[in-house]
Amino acid sequence: MSVNETAAGIAAAVAAGRLTASASVEVALARIAAIDPGVNAFTDVTAERARARAAEIDAGLAAGKAPGPLTGVPFAVKNLFDVAGLATRAGSKINRERAPSLRDGALVRRLEEAGAVLVGALNMGEYAYDFTGENAHDGPSRNPHDRERMTGGSSGGSGAAVAAGLVPLTLGSDTNGSIRVPSAFCGTFGLKPTFGRLSRAGSFPFVASFDHLGPLARSVADLGLAYDAMQGEDPDDPWQAPRPVEPVTDALAQGATGLRIAVAGGYFARGGEPDCFAAVARAAEALGASRRVEIPEAARARAAAFIITAAEAAGLHLDRLRERPGDYDPAVRDRLIAGTTIPAAWVHRAQRFRSWYRARVLALFDEVDVILAPCTPCRALRIGQATMELDGVTVPARPNIGVFTQPISFIGLPVVAVPVRVGAGLPLAVQVIAAPWREDLALRVAGALEAAGVGAAPVAE
């Protein structure tokens, strides 16, 4: 089995009898043992569980059981997902003292019901308050394309595990950009679904009104298979929208034909390194997209997102901050403490602006189907790098990595991060943004870019 094998390819091989689920899992476990010490993507490897599950799958197939769409595919999840038998760390020191979870999180269960096999939990920024992938307790996850570079965060281990060829599919979370940033830095495909689309039951929260869960993978088809498997209402998640299952896999073959595609200008065309905009231009050219639109007040949306993020996160952590401040990563602790000082009137004003901004952005989708924008303002930074230069100005690195992702998360739009190579440097990515509940359109455009050879997620050698 090739290290570049996709989830779809593995599942097809297992279904056809060319590969067993057990052999697929053993390949993944061997690569994790050999490669992960230098990448630090995994915090927990569930080898015994994975081998037992793979043996069950093989026995079922031998007895004539129909294979699922992800049968025999090894996958791993950010360690804020509940995994039966493991404490849900959420990247923290404090949480690892919790009792082990008694049940897998909802999306973990749904992937296994589709035949996938969980092989472990992944490194992440503490409590998901992170854009770098650096964890003060477990060490930084390292970019497989250059191990002195960041993976991006907070789903850093999720991006690194796919990019290093350890597993073809992972799950992450995205509050302000935490799937899309690691996808960009590590060169993977990533899907942030519409807010409320997928169940968040059995995951540790960060900002309840912004949190999304979704997959990272080696191909658009893999994103579609995982997304389809995870859809469906869940009474355990009060935030989930009452939407029917709307499969996307069959629609991917349509590509971008007939879609109205535009490039985001204004805010999304400045404040980054030239190659980030060159990646968008390359994607637009491949799609024949020449129209430009301007997302109104995006800078103000980012500021409002900062206010709501800090206030909600501080409220969630207030008791822990009082009782155990010394057990936090100081960078996370200080931001949480600052969040406790934000006046309620500011939060109320930010939420009112959020409604105004959402209405104006949604109006753009009366004229276009999909909008292209840069994912990050730069390529992966060096681990420990505190500042960077944008437009000739030195700015703090950590908060500014998400300059292009935050205004989109702020109103819960679905986005696919598509890795685009520009020159010989580290990966970059383009955001493919669609209207709410139109993950199918974003994935069709991402698939068209992949088919054109513009979007690609090769395993780092």
GIWOVEN-V575165 format. One record per pair of residues at least 4 apart in sequence whose C-alpha atoms are under 8 Angstrom apart, sorted by the first residue. I is the first residue (numbers start at 1). J is the second residue. Records with the same first field share a line. If there is no record, write none. Layout:
# GIWOVEN-V575165
I->J + J
This chain:
# GIWOVEN-V575165
1->5 + 24 + 27
3->165 + 166 + 459
4->165 + 218 + 458 + 459
5->9 + 10 + 168
6->10 + 168 + 218 + 219 + 222
7->11 + 70 + 73 + 168 + 169 + 218 + 222
8->12 + 69 + 70 + 221 + 222 + 225
9->13
10->14 + 19 + 24 + 70 + 71 + 72 + 73
11->15 + 69 + 70 + 71 + 72 + 73
12->16
13->17 + 18 + 19
14->18 + 19 + 20 + 21 + 71 + 72
15->67 + 71
19->23 + 24
20->24 + 58 + 72
21->25 + 54 + 55 + 57 + 58 + 71 + 72 + 73
22->26 + 51 + 54 + 55 + 58 + 72
23->27
24->28 + 72 + 73 + 74
25->29 + 50 + 51 + 54 + 72 + 73 + 74 + 117 + 119
26->30 + 51
27->31
28->32 + 74 + 166 + 167
29->33 + 47 + 119 + 166
30->34
31->35 + 36 + 165 + 166
32->36 + 37 + 166
33->37
35->39 + 164 + 166
36->40 + 41 + 42 + 166
38->142 + 147
39->141 + 142 + 143 + 144 + 147 + 160 + 164
40->123 + 139 + 140 + 141 + 142 + 157
41->122 + 123 + 141 + 142 + 156 + 157 + 158 + 160 + 161
42->120 + 121 + 122 + 123 + 157 + 161
43->79 + 120 + 121 + 122 + 123 + 138
44->120 + 121 + 122
45->119 + 120 + 121
46->50 + 118 + 119 + 120 + 121
47->51 + 119 + 120
48->52
49->53 + 118 + 119
50->54 + 117 + 118 + 119
51->55
52->56
53->57 + 117
54->58 + 72 + 117
55->59
56->60
57->61 + 71 + 72 + 115
58->62
59->63
60->64 + 65
61->65 + 66 + 67
67->71 + 115
68->113 + 114 + 115
69->114 + 115 + 225
70->111 + 114 + 115 + 116 + 225 + 226
71->114 + 115 + 116 + 117
72->115 + 116 + 117
73->115 + 116 + 117 + 168 + 169
74->116 + 117 + 118 + 119 + 167 + 168 + 169
75->116 + 117 + 118 + 119 + 120 + 167 + 168 + 169 + 170
76->118 + 119 + 120 + 121 + 122 + 158 + 167 + 169 + 170 + 171
77->81 + 108 + 118 + 120 + 121 + 122 + 158 + 170 + 171 + 172
78->90 + 121 + 122 + 123 + 124 + 155 + 157 + 158 + 170 + 171 + 172 + 173
79->88 + 89 + 90 + 91 + 121 + 122 + 123 + 124
80->88 + 89 + 90 + 91 + 127 + 203 + 204
81->88 + 90 + 104 + 105 + 108 + 202 + 203 + 204
82->86 + 87 + 88 + 101 + 103 + 104 + 105 + 202 + 203 + 204
83->87 + 88 + 101 + 102 + 103 + 104 + 105 + 108 + 121
84->100 + 101 + 102 + 103 + 104
85->100 + 101 + 102 + 103
86->99 + 100 + 101
87->95 + 96 + 97 + 98 + 99 + 100 + 101
88->95 + 96 + 98 + 100 + 101 + 204
89->93 + 94 + 95 + 96
90->95 + 124 + 125 + 126 + 127 + 128 + 204
91->95 + 123 + 124 + 125 + 126 + 127 + 128 + 135 + 137 + 138
92->96 + 126 + 127 + 137 + 328
93->97 + 137 + 327 + 328
94->98 + 327 + 328
104->108 + 109 + 202
105->109 + 200 + 201 + 202 + 203
106->110 + 199 + 200 + 201 + 202
107->111 + 198 + 199 + 200 + 230
108->112 + 118
109->113
110->114 + 229 + 230
111->115 + 116 + 117 + 226 + 229 + 230
112->116 + 117 + 118
114->229
122->157 + 158
123->133 + 135 + 138 + 140 + 141 + 155 + 156 + 157 + 158
124->128 + 133 + 134 + 135 + 141 + 153 + 154 + 155 + 156 + 157 + 158
125->129 + 130 + 131 + 132 + 133 + 134 + 135 + 153 + 154 + 155 + 156
126->130 + 135 + 136 + 154 + 329 + 332
127->206
128->153 + 154 + 155 + 178 + 206
129->154 + 206 + 332
130->134 + 153 + 154 + 178 + 332 + 398
131->152 + 153 + 154 + 177 + 178 + 181 + 398 + 399 + 401 + 402
132->150 + 151 + 152 + 153 + 154 + 156 + 383 + 398
133->140 + 141 + 142 + 150 + 151 + 152 + 153 + 154 + 155 + 156 + 157 + 182
134->139 + 140 + 141 + 150 + 153 + 156 + 383 + 384
135->139 + 140 + 141 + 329
136->140 + 329
137->329
140->150 + 383
141->150 + 151 + 156 + 157 + 160
142->146 + 147 + 148 + 149 + 150 + 151 + 160
143->147 + 148 + 149 + 150 + 151 + 160 + 185 + 186
144->160 + 163 + 164 + 186 + 460 + 461
145->163 + 186 + 426 + 460 + 461
148->382 + 383
149->380 + 381 + 382 + 383
150->185 + 380 + 381 + 382 + 383
151->156 + 157 + 159 + 160 + 182 + 185 + 186 + 380
152->156 + 178 + 181 + 182 + 185 + 186 + 380
153->177 + 178 + 179 + 181 + 182
154->173 + 174 + 178 + 179 + 182
155->159 + 172 + 173 + 174 + 178 + 179 + 182
156->160 + 182
157->161
158->162 + 170 + 171 + 172 + 182 + 216
159->163 + 170 + 179 + 182 + 183 + 186 + 187 + 188 + 216
160->164 + 182 + 186
161->165 + 166 + 167 + 168 + 170
162->166 + 167 + 168 + 169 + 170 + 188 + 216 + 217 + 218 + 459
163->186 + 187 + 188 + 218 + 457 + 458 + 459 + 460
164->459 + 460 + 461
165->459 + 460
168->217 + 218
169->215 + 216 + 217 + 218 + 222
170->215 + 216 + 217
171->213 + 214 + 215 + 216
172->178 + 179 + 213 + 214 + 215 + 216
173->178 + 179 + 211 + 212 + 213 + 214
174->178 + 179 + 180 + 192 + 211 + 212 + 213 + 214 + 409
175->206 + 207 + 210 + 211 + 212 + 409
176->210 + 305 + 402 + 405 + 406 + 409 + 410
177->181 + 402 + 405 + 406 + 409
178->182
179->183 + 190 + 191 + 192 + 214 + 215 + 216
180->184 + 190 + 191 + 192 + 375 + 405 + 416 + 417 + 431
181->185 + 375 + 376 + 401 + 402 + 405
182->186 + 187 + 188
183->187 + 188 + 189 + 190 + 216 + 417 + 418 + 419 + 429
184->188 + 375 + 376 + 379 + 417 + 418 + 419 + 427 + 428 + 429 + 430
185->379 + 380 + 426 + 427 + 428 + 429
186->380 + 427
187->419 + 420 + 427 + 428 + 429 + 456 + 457 + 458
188->216 + 217 + 218 + 219 + 417 + 418 + 419 + 456 + 457 + 458
189->216 + 217 + 218 + 219 + 220 + 223 + 416 + 417 + 418 + 419 + 457
190->214 + 215 + 216 + 217 + 223 + 416 + 417 + 418
191->214 + 215 + 216 + 223 + 414 + 415 + 416 + 417
192->212 + 213 + 214 + 215 + 414 + 415 + 416
193->197 + 198 + 212 + 213 + 214 + 412 + 413 + 414 + 415 + 437 + 439
194->212 + 412 + 413 + 414 + 415 + 436 + 437 + 439
195->210 + 211 + 212 + 240 + 411 + 412 + 413 + 414
196->212 + 239 + 240 + 241
197->231 + 240 + 241 + 243 + 437
198->212 + 213 + 214 + 230 + 231 + 232 + 233 + 240
199->213 + 231 + 232 + 233 + 234 + 237 + 240
200->212 + 213 + 237 + 240
201->234 + 236 + 237
205->211
206->211 + 312 + 313 + 316
207->211 + 309 + 312 + 313
208->312
210->309 + 409 + 410 + 411 + 412
214->227
215->223 + 226 + 227
216->223
217->222 + 223
218->222 + 456 + 457 + 458
219->223 + 450 + 456 + 457
220->224 + 443 + 446 + 447 + 450
221->225 + 249 + 252 + 447
222->226
223->227
224->228 + 248 + 249 + 443
225->229 + 249
226->230
227->231
228->245 + 246 + 247 + 248 + 249
231->245 + 246
232->243 + 244 + 245
233->240 + 241 + 242 + 243 + 244
234->240
247->440
248->252 + 439 + 440 + 443
251->255 + 440 + 444
252->440 + 443 + 444 + 447
253->444
254->444
255->444 + 445 + 447 + 448
256->287 + 441 + 444 + 445 + 448
259->368 + 369 + 370
260->289 + 367 + 368 + 369 + 370
261->287 + 289 + 291 + 368 + 369 + 370 + 371 + 372
262->284 + 289 + 290 + 291 + 292 + 293 + 368 + 370 + 371 + 372
263->280 + 284 + 289 + 290 + 291 + 292 + 293 + 371 + 372 + 373
264->268 + 269 + 292 + 293 + 294 + 295 + 371 + 372 + 373
265->269 + 292 + 293 + 294 + 295
266->270 + 294 + 295
267->271 + 294 + 295 + 298 + 299
268->373 + 374 + 404
269->277
270->391
271->377 + 390 + 391
272->276 + 277 + 376 + 377 + 378 + 390 + 391
273->277 + 377 + 378 + 390 + 391
274->278
275->279 + 378 + 422
276->280 + 374 + 375 + 376 + 377 + 378 + 379 + 428 + 429
277->281 + 374
278->282 + 422
279->283 + 374 + 420 + 421 + 422 + 428 + 429 + 430
280->284 + 372 + 373 + 374 + 430
281->285
282->286 + 454
283->287 + 420 + 430 + 449 + 454
284->288 + 289 + 290 + 372
285->289 + 290
286->449 + 452 + 454
287->448 + 449
293->364
295->361 + 364
296->357 + 360 + 361
297->301 + 357
298->302 + 407
299->303 + 407
300->304
301->305 + 353 + 354 + 357 + 406 + 407 + 410
302->306 + 403 + 406 + 407 + 410
303->307
304->308 + 347 + 350 + 351 + 353 + 354
305->309 + 350 + 406 + 407 + 410
306->310
307->311 + 339 + 342 + 346 + 347 + 350
308->312 + 347 + 350 + 351
309->313
310->314 + 335 + 336 + 338 + 339 + 340
311->315 + 336 + 339 + 340 + 342 + 347
312->316 + 339
313->317 + 336 + 339
314->318 + 336 + 337 + 338 + 339 + 340
315->340
317->321 + 336
318->322 + 340
319->323
320->324 + 325
321->325 + 333 + 337
324->328
325->333
326->330
328->332 + 333
329->333
330->334
331->335
332->336
333->337
334->338
335->339
336->340
337->341
338->342
342->346 + 347
343->347
344->348
345->349
346->350
347->351
348->352
349->353
350->354
351->355
352->356
353->357
354->358 + 410 + 411
355->359
356->360
357->361
358->362 + 411
359->363
360->364
361->365
362->366 + 435
363->367
364->368
365->369 + 370 + 434 + 435
369->434 + 435 + 441
370->432 + 433 + 434 + 435 + 441 + 442
371->431 + 432 + 433 + 434
372->430 + 431 + 432 + 433
373->404 + 430 + 431 + 432 + 433
374->404 + 429 + 430 + 431
375->404 + 405 + 417 + 428 + 429 + 430 + 431
376->401 + 402 + 403 + 404 + 405 + 428 + 429
377->390 + 400 + 401 + 402 + 403 + 404
378->401 + 428
379->426 + 427 + 428
380->426 + 427
381->385
385->397
386->396 + 397 + 398
387->394 + 395 + 396 + 397 + 398
388->394 + 395 + 396 + 397
389->393 + 394 + 395
390->394 + 395
395->400
396->400
397->401
399->403
402->406
403->407
404->408
405->409
406->410
407->411
408->412 + 413
409->413
412->436
413->433 + 434 + 435 + 436
414->433 + 434 + 435 + 436 + 437 + 438 + 439 + 442
415->431 + 432 + 433 + 434 + 439 + 442
416->431 + 432 + 433 + 442 + 443 + 446
417->429 + 430 + 431 + 432 + 446
418->429 + 430 + 431 + 432 + 446 + 449 + 455 + 456
419->427 + 428 + 429 + 430 + 455 + 456 + 457
420->427 + 428 + 429 + 430 + 454 + 455 + 456
421->425 + 426 + 427 + 428 + 429 + 454 + 455 + 456
422->427 + 428
432->442 + 445 + 446
433->442
434->438 + 439 + 441 + 442
438->442
439->443
440->444
441->445
442->446
443->447
444->448
445->449
446->450 + 455
447->451
448->452
449->453 + 454 + 455
450->454 + 455 + 456
451->455
